[in-house]
Structures are given as C-alpha cells and as structure tokens.
Amino acid sequence: MLTIEGTTTFEESVKESRFIAHAARVDSSEATQLLLKEVGDPSATHNCWAWRIGDDYRSSDDGEPGGTAGRPILATIDGHGVDHVMVVVTRYYGGTKLGTGGLVRAYGGAASKCLDRAQVVEEVPMIEVSVTTGFSDIATVHATATAHDGSVASEDFRSDGVTATVALPEPSLDAFRTTLLDATSGRAAVGEP
C-alpha cells in the first residue's frame, strides 16, 4: 500500500481566490475529523475535503456547487494511488467567480500539487502468527523471523516448549513458514494469522 508521511501543504491563487491544500495520512474516520479541525479555517469561505481509507471514502464540497470540490479532490487521491490519505483544500474567495469547471480545476489542481510534494512511502501490512516449538529451536525461530523482515513480539515459555508470537510482513508468511519448517525438520508448528 502506498501512503504519505507527515503533512504536506501547498498554496496558490486562482483569479484572486486563495487555495491552501493540506494532505496527511489518516487511519480512521476519527482521525479525519481531527485533521479537518486542525487545518480547516472556520473564517475561510470553504473547507472542502476528501479521504480514502481502504474501501471507505468520503468527500465534501462544503457549500461549493455539488461535485466541484470534494469529488475532484478524491479523484486526485485515487489518481496518485495513495491510501489512508486525506486532503483538505481551504478557499478564501477573492471576488471572481470561477464557474463549475474552474472550481473543479482549482480544487483538483491544488490537491494534486499538494500530493505531488508529499513524501510517498510503501507500507507493507504486518501480521502476527503463533509459533510453537521446543526450547532447542527458539533461536531458529528468531533467525527465521529476522530473515523474513519480521521479529518475535513475545514468547511464552512452558515446561514442554515455547509459544512465540511472530510479527512479519504479510507477503512473507508462506516463505517464513516453509523456511522454519525446513530448518526445524517439522518440529515447529506455525499457526494461522
């Protein structure tokens, strides 16, 4: 999944109206409300926004004609291929009407230029699996987890062996399981995520 780090800001004037765009990573609808409260300006003419978190998305024209602000911002987020992202574009009206096409271009353009400046990062989803093994194989569990960009998050030592919780990138699960079973000659048991 591609997402962005930190908050990025972009500002431009279009026919005397000032547009300020803020883009940031968000992981919940609550976080979107906090971001809007943080970067939106109640004294501005409009605070239009859109966000996408996986399959969930929302947008708002905040009083602009329907479909001229929120949808173009959302289309820009989707066009940049980023997820867990919200963009808020604040407009200070400058006295010249832009028309519906002008509004679409201004809001979508400010959002696009803001996202162009953002630090895009690839985030790999992590999962946790339970590994049960004997005492003699726990070092192998640690080494195999590390080799697959994971780590042992916790260990539960019992009289008959160890149960470890291993956190690793989701795409590495099958390779981790195969490598660990080969390295322990099948003595380790890897549970499902």
N, C-alpha and C positions, 0 to 999 in steps of 0.2 A: 504494500500500500504506500502510495506517495502522499505525503502531508507536508506541512510547513513548520518551521521552528520560529518561535518568538512572534512578535507583532511587527508588521510592516506598514508603513504609511506612505501615501502618495497624494499630492495636491496639484490641482491645475484649475485654470479659469477657462470657462467656455462662455463666450458672449456675456461677459461681466458677472456670471454666476460662478461662485467658487465651489469646487467639489473636492472633498477630502475623503479619501478611502483608507480604511484600516482593514488589514487581513490578519487573522490569527488562527491558531489551532484551537479547536473546541472538541470535547469528548462527550458532552451531554447537553440536553436542552437547557438545563440549569446554567451551564457554562455559557451558552449563547445569550441568555438573559443578562448574565453578569457582564459579558463583553459589551453588549448594547448599552447597558447602563454606564459602563466605564468610558466608552469612546463616543457615544452619541451625545449631541448637544441639544438640550431642550430649547435653546433660543434659536436654533437653526430652522430654516424653512422646512426641511425634510431630513429624516434619518432613515434611508432605505437600506435594506439588508437582505442577505440570503445565506443559508448554510446548508452543508451536506455532511451527514454522519452516517456512513454506510448507505443503507437503502432509505434512510429518513432524510427529508429535506423540507425546508420552509423558505418562504420569501415574503417580503412586504414592500409595497410601493409607498407606504406612509403618506398617503394623500396625493401622490402624483397620479396621473391618469393610469388606469389599470393596465398592467403588463409593460409599462415603460421603464421600470426601475428594478424591482425585485427579480423578475424573470431574466432580464439581461445579466444581472449580477450572478444568478445561479448558473446560467448558461456559460458564463466566463469561468466559474469554479469548475464545472464539468469539462469545459474545453481545455483547461490546464491539467486535467487528470488528477486533481488532488482530492483528498478525502479528509474528514474531520477538520473542516475549514469553514470559517465564517468571514464574510466581507461586509462591512458597514460603509456605505457611502453617504456622507453628510453634504447637503446642498444649502448654500446661502444664496438666495435669489438675488440677482443683480439688476433686475428690471427689464430684461429682454426675454420674451417667451421663446422657447426652443422648439416647440412643436413635438409631436409624439416621436418622430424619427430622430430628432435632435436629442430628446431625452434618452432614448434607447442607446444612442451612440455615446452620449456623455456618461451615463451610469455604467454601461458595459465597458466603455473605454477606461474610465477611472479604475474600475475593478481589475481589468486586465493589466493595466500598467502597474498597479499595486502588486498583483500576483507575480508579474514579471520580475519584480525586485525582491520577492520573498525567497528565503532560503528553503529550497525544497529538499526533503530528505526521504529516503525509503525506510519504512518501518516494517519489520517482519513480525507477524503475530507470534507471540510466545505461548507455549502450552506447558502444562505440568503433567508428568506421568509418575506413577509409583513403580519403584523397582525393588523387588525382594530377592535377597541373595544371602549367601553365607558370609561370615566375617572375612574369610580369605580373599573374597572378590570385591570388597568395597573400594579398594584403591583402583581397581579396573573400572568400576562404575564412575568414579571421579574422572579418570583419564579419558574415558569414552565420552562423557558429557562434555568435557573441555574440548575434545577433538571435533565435536559437532556444534561448537559455539554455544554450549549450554553450561549449566552449573548445577551442583547439588544444593538444593534450597534447604533441606532438612534431613536428619537421619534419626531413626528410632531403633535403638539397639535393644534386642530381646535375647533371651537365653538361647534361642535357636537360629539367630541370624539378624540381619539388618533390613529395615524397610526405609528406602531413601526416596525423597521426592525430588525429581529432576526437572528443572525448567530448561526448555530448549526451543529453538525456532521451529514452528510447526512443520515447515518443509523438511526438516532434518529427522523427524520421528522415525520413519522407516529405516533410514540408514543407521541411526543410533541403535534401534532395536536389533538389526541384523549384525552390526559390529559387536555389540555387547554379548549377544547370544553366542557368536563365534568365539569371542575372547574368553568366555567363561564355560565353554563347552556345554551350553544349555543350562547351566546351574542358576543363572539369573532369570527371573521372571519379570517381564515388563507389562504393566497394566495398561489399560486404555485411558486416554485423556479424559 
